[in-house]
Structure formats: C-alpha cells, structure tokens
Amino acid sequence: MTGTIVFRSKRAAWFTIATLLPLAIAFAMLFLDKWYMSLLMGPVLLYVLPIYFRTSYKIHDINQLTVVCGLLYMKTFNISDLMHIRPTNNIISSPALSLDRLELKFKNKEILLISPVQPERFIEVLQAINPGIEVKKK
C-alpha cells in the first residue's frame, strides 16, 4: 500500500437530522423579528458541523490509523497493535456517526468504536498491513 487511504464515517439518518435541524432553525430565525437569536446557535453549530463533515479514518502506509472527529479529536493508533475487530451496535460515545460500528481492540486493551462507510474494505486494508488481526463476524 502506498499513500493514505481515507474512509469516511457512515452517517445514520438520526444523526443527519440532529445535525441539520439546528442549522435549519438558525437559518429560519434569521428571517424572524428576533434574528439575533440565531446567533445563539452559532457555538452549537461550530461544534457539531465539523463533527458531521470531518469524521474520518485514515490508514497510512506507515502502519498507522488516524481517527479524526470534528475539530477537537485526532488520535493515531499503530495497526501492528490491533488484535481484534468485531461488528457492534454499542451506543457508547465514540468517533462514529452511526450505530453500525466496528470495535477495534488493541494490545494495550484500548478499544475504539468506529463506523466506516465500507467496513469490509476497511478490514481488508487493515489485514493487508497486519494479517494477525482476528475478525469476528456477527
């Protein structure tokens, strides 16, 4: 593998509605008598919109996985430390925009929940780098 492969996060319909609804409300409030109320939505939108548009998982040719979520979260993991991958619907907070998730478990007992758009392809690329990854099916 050469370069970096980027996998976007799968976006659930409920997350899309929860993200775009405040944007629509703020936009509609601009045309009301109390237009300045839409400015109160600004901080919420500045936090939520980058999460919606920037959540991704980058696999680098230097055997690293970088997870980006919004403006505040970016973490890199060694793919050689990845032991297990299994599908899950765990609702715990994670850099995933869908409940259709993969649970990645590393040697240091760290667990990462993500939701790539193409989970099979994502697993293929990881296994090409680290063939020792155990993949559990649903």
Secondary structure, DSSP 4 states (H G I P E B T S, - for coil): --SEEEEEBP--HHHHHHHHHHHHHHHHHTTSTTGGGGGGGHHHHHHHHHHHHH-EEEEETTTEEEEEETTTEEEEEEGGGEEEEEEE---S--S-SSSSEEEEEETTS-EEEE-BSSHHHHHHHHHHH-TT-EE---
